[in-house]
Amino acid sequence: MAVPWEEYFRLALQEKLATSPEQNVDHLPPVLHLLEKRRELAEADQGLQAQKQAFQTTMAALKQRWEQLEQKERELKGAFVRFDKLLQESEARRGRAQRRAAEERRRAGRQEAEALRLRTQLRELQEERARLQRRLERLEPCARLLGRVLEQLPEFQEVPELVARFGGLADVQAALRLTARQRLAELEEARARLQRLRDAGQDELLRQGQRRAQLLERLEAARERTRHWESKWVQIQNTAAEKTLLLGRTRMSALNLFQLVCQHQRQPAALNIEDTEGQLEQVKLFILDLSSVLASLCQAQPTASQ
């Protein structure tokens, strides 16, 4: 980090003044002392100017050196960029060359495969030609026979017509055979389907018979349960009638007791006729009161007899 000019000169001046002799200061007159100080200041100022000049010269040289270094750095960067670009171009050329070489190898491989395929095809064609030649030699007697038959059948002019007629008849015969086989297969399938339907009908009849027997059993059980629950219902109705009759008698008895209590107490019947529980409660209270009165009378009679 650079030191400021003022700080640098101040430090240099202090260092210069610190080195001046101080042992004869007390022996000099004030004027001489002042002149001495001025001379020392002038010398210090000259020294500082010289140091400043040297420092400026050094800084200028450093600045020029720094500019030279920056120029070299820019040149090196440019050289690096050019070298990198050259390397990239060289790599691209090498990649293109490799791709072209690979494409050439693939093209050569395809051409070699095509040549091998063509040689194989040529060999197959040669074998087919030899096979057809052998077949032609084998069918030569048939051709002569067809020629003699053609001479005996004037309605045919050429051998292909005879062969076409024979081929048509053979196709018709094959179609008739195929139709006959199809009809026979359909007949067999119909017979098998009829047998399956018969078997299925027998099985269905057997299942329906078993289901009918099960349903009859369930119907008989349902009837038995119906008779049982009907008797239960009659019994329940009879029991309900008896309970209803008993309940009516009980309510009438409670009402009669309540009315008797009200007559005995000479009070009007304040409760509803249907309030059986209230009536019984009033009868209960009357019986309790009567029981307490009777108990008190029983206690009073032995006391009076004594």
C-alpha positions in Angstrom: 0.0 0.0 0.0 1.5 3.5 -1.0 2.4 6.0 1.8 0.9 9.6 1.3 3.4 12.3 0.3 2.8 14.5 3.3 3.3 11.6 5.8 6.4 10.5 3.9 8.0 14.0 4.0 7.1 14.5 7.6 8.8 11.3 8.6 11.9 12.2 6.6 12.1 15.7 8.2 11.8 14.2 11.7 14.5 11.7 10.9 16.8 14.5 9.6 16.2 16.8 12.6 16.8 13.9 15.0 20.3 13.3 13.5 21.5 16.9 14.0 24.0 17.5 16.9 22.3 18.8 20.0 25.3 19.0 22.4 26.4 22.5 21.3 23.0 24.1 21.2 23.4 25.8 24.6 26.7 27.3 23.7 25.6 29.1 20.4 23.9 32.6 20.4 20.2 32.7 19.4 21.0 34.3 16.0 23.5 31.6 15.2 21.2 29.0 16.5 18.4 30.4 14.3 20.8 30.4 11.3 21.9 26.9 12.1 18.2 25.8 12.2 17.5 27.5 8.9 20.6 25.9 7.3 19.4 22.5 8.7 15.9 23.2 7.4 17.3 24.1 4.0 19.5 21.0 3.9 16.5 18.9 5.1 14.3 20.5 2.4 16.9 19.9 -0.3 17.3 16.3 0.9 13.5 15.9 0.9 13.3 17.4 -2.6 16.0 15.0 -3.7 14.2 12.1 -2.1 10.9 13.3 -3.6 12.5 13.5 -7.0 14.0 10.1 -6.5 10.7 8.8 -5.3 8.8 10.3 -8.3 11.5 8.9 -10.6 11.1 5.5 -9.0 7.3 5.7 -9.2 7.4 6.7 -12.8 9.7 3.8 -13.6 7.4 1.5 -11.7 4.4 2.9 -13.5 6.1 2.4 -16.8 7.1 -1.1 -15.8 3.6 -1.8 -14.7 2.2 -0.6 -18.0 4.7 -2.8 -19.8 3.6 -5.7 -17.7 0.0 -5.0 -18.4 0.8 -4.7 -22.1 2.6 -8.1 -21.9 -0.3 -9.5 -20.0 -2.8 -8.4 -22.7 -0.5 -9.8 -25.4 -0.3 -13.1 -23.5 -4.1 -13.1 -23.1 -4.4 -12.5 -26.8 -1.9 -15.2 -27.5 -3.8 -17.6 -25.2 -7.1 -16.7 -26.9 -5.5 -17.3 -30.3 -3.9 -20.5 -29.1 -7.2 -21.7 -27.6 -9.0 -20.8 -30.8 -6.4 -22.6 -32.8 -6.7 -25.6 -30.5 -10.5 -25.6 -31.0 -10.2 -25.3 -34.7 -7.6 -28.1 -34.7 -10.0 -30.2 -32.5 -12.9 -29.5 -34.8 -10.8 -30.4 -37.9 -9.7 -33.6 -36.1 -13.3 -34.4 -35.2 -14.5 -33.8 -38.8 -11.7 -36.0 -40.0 -12.6 -38.7 -37.5 -16.3 -38.5 -38.5 -15.3 -38.6 -42.2 -13.1 -41.6 -41.5 -15.9 -43.3 -39.5 -18.4 -42.5 -42.3 -15.9 -44.0 -44.8 -15.6 -47.1 -42.7 -19.4 -47.4 -42.4 -19.8 -46.8 -46.2 -17.1 -49.5 -46.9 -18.9 -51.8 -44.5 -22.2 -51.2 -46.2 -20.6 -51.7 -49.6 -19.0 -54.9 -48.4 -22.3 -56.1 -47.0 -24.1 -55.2 -50.2 -21.4 -57.1 -52.2 -21.8 -60.1 -50.0 -25.6 -59.9 -50.4 -25.3 -59.7 -54.2 -22.9 -62.6 -54.3 -25.3 -64.6 -52.1 -28.2 -63.6 -54.4 -26.2 -64.5 -57.5 -25.5 -67.9 -56.0 -29.1 -68.4 -55.1 -30.1 -67.4 -58.7 -27.6 -69.8 -60.1 -29.0 -72.6 -57.9 -32.6 -71.7 -58.9 -31.5 -71.8 -62.6 -30.0 -75.2 -62.1 -33.1 -76.4 -60.3 -35.4 -75.1 -63.1 -33.1 -76.7 -65.7 -33.4 -80.0 -63.9 -37.2 -79.6 -63.7 -37.3 -78.7 -67.4 -35.4 -81.9 -68.2 -37.7 -83.9 -66.0 -40.8 -82.4 -67.5 -39.7 -82.8 -71.1 -41.5 -86.2 -71.5 -44.7 -84.6 -70.2 -44.3 -81.9 -72.8 -44.0 -84.4 -75.6 -47.1 -86.3 -74.1 -49.1 -83.1 -74.1 -48.1 -82.5 -77.7 -49.5 -85.8 -78.7 -52.7 -85.3 -76.7 -53.1 -81.9 -78.4 -52.9 -83.6 -81.8 -55.8 -85.9 -80.7 -57.9 -83.0 -79.4 -58.6 -80.5 -82.2 -60.7 -78.2 -80.0 -57.5 -77.0 -78.3 -55.0 -75.1 -80.4 -52.2 -74.6 -77.9 -50.7 -76.6 -75.0 -51.4 -73.6 -72.5 -55.1 -73.9 -73.4 -55.1 -77.6 -72.5 -53.2 -76.9 -69.3 -55.5 -74.1 -68.4 -58.6 -76.3 -69.0 -57.0 -79.0 -66.9 -56.0 -76.5 -64.2 -59.6 -75.2 -64.2 -61.0 -78.7 -63.8 -58.5 -79.4 -61.0 -59.5 -76.2 -59.2 -63.2 -77.1 -59.5 -62.4 -80.6 -58.2 -60.4 -79.1 -55.3 -63.2 -76.6 -54.5 -65.8 -79.5 -54.5 -63.6 -81.5 -52.2 -63.1 -78.5 -49.9 -66.9 -77.9 -49.9 -67.6 -81.5 -49.1 -65.1 -81.5 -46.3 -66.7 -78.2 -44.9 -70.2 -79.7 -45.2 -69.0 -82.9 -43.4 -67.4 -80.8 -40.7 -70.6 -78.8 -40.3 -72.6 -82.0 -40.1 -70.3 -83.4 -37.4 -70.5 -80.1 -35.5 -74.3 -80.1 -35.7 -74.4 -83.7 -34.5 -72.1 -82.9 -31.6 -74.1 -79.8 -30.8 -77.3 -81.8 -30.9 -75.8 -84.4 -28.5 -74.6 -81.6 -26.2 -78.1 -80.1 -26.2 -79.6 -83.6 -25.4 -77.2 -84.1 -22.6 -77.8 -80.5 -21.4 -81.6 -81.2 -21.5 -81.3 -84.4 -19.5 -79.1 -82.6 -17.0 -81.5 -79.7 -16.8 -84.4 -82.0 -16.3 -82.6 -83.7 -13.5 -81.7 -80.4 -11.9 -85.2 -79.1 -12.2 -86.5 -82.4 -10.6 -84.1 -82.0 -7.8 -85.0 -78.3 -7.4 -88.8 -79.2 -7.5 -88.2 -81.7 -4.7 -86.3 -79.1 -2.7 -89.0 -76.5 -3.2 -91.7 -79.0 -2.1 -89.7 -79.8 1.0 -89.3 -76.0 1.7 -93.1 -75.5 1.0 -94.0 -78.3 3.5 -91.7 -76.8 6.1 -93.1 -73.3 5.5 -96.7 -74.7 5.9 -95.6 -76.4 9.1 -94.1 -73.2 10.4 -97.2 -71.3 9.4 -99.4 -73.7 11.3 -97.1 -73.5 14.3 -97.1 -69.7 14.3 -100.9 -69.6 13.7 -101.4 -71.7 16.9 -98.9 -69.4 18.7 -100.9 -66.4 17.4 -104.2 -67.8 18.6 -102.6 -68.6 22.0 -101.2 -65.1 22.2 -104.6 -63.6 21.3 -106.3 -65.7 24.0 -103.6 -64.7 26.5 -104.0 -61.1 25.5 -107.8 -61.3 25.9 -107.4 -62.8 29.3 -104.8 -60.2 30.3 -107.1 -57.5 28.9 -110.0 -58.9 30.9 -107.9 -59.1 34.0 -106.6 -55.6 33.5 -110.2 -54.3 33.1 -111.3 -56.1 36.3 -108.3 -54.7 38.1 -109.0 -51.2 36.9 -112.6 -51.5 37.9 -111.6 -52.8 41.3 -109.2 -50.0 41.8 -111.9 -47.5 40.7 -114.4 -49.0 43.1 -111.8 -48.9 46.0 -111.0 -45.3 45.1 -114.7 -44.3 45.0 -115.2 -46.1 48.4 -112.3 -44.1 49.8 -113.7 -40.9 48.5 -117.1 -41.7 49.9 -115.6 -42.6 53.3 -113.6 -39.3 53.3 -116.6 -37.4 52.0 -114.5 -36.0 49.2 -115.3 -35.7 45.5 -113.3 -37.9 43.0 -110.6 -35.5 41.8 -108.7 -38.0 39.7 -109.5 -39.1 36.1 -111.2 -42.4 35.7 -108.3 -43.7 33.5 -105.7 -42.7 36.2 -105.5 -46.1 37.8 -102.0 -45.5 39.3 -103.2 -42.3 41.0 -106.3 -44.1 42.3 -104.2 -46.9 43.7 -101.9 -44.4 45.3 -104.9 -42.7 47.0 -106.2 -46.1 48.2 -102.7 -46.9 49.5 -102.5 -43.7 51.5 -106.0 -44.3 52.9 -105.0 -47.8 54.0 -101.8 -46.5 55.6 -103.7 -43.9 57.4 -106.3 -46.4 58.5 -103.6 -48.8 59.6 -102.0 -46.1 61.7 -105.3 -45.2 63.3 -106.0 -48.9 64.1 -102.5 -49.2 65.6 -103.0 -46.2 67.8 -106.4 -47.5 68.9 -104.9 -50.9 69.7 -102.3 -49.2 71.8 -104.9 -47.1 73.6 -107.2 -50.0 74.6 -104.6 -51.9 76.9 -103.8 -48.5 78.5 -107.5 -47.9 79.3 -108.1 -51.4 80.6 -105.3 -51.0 83.1 
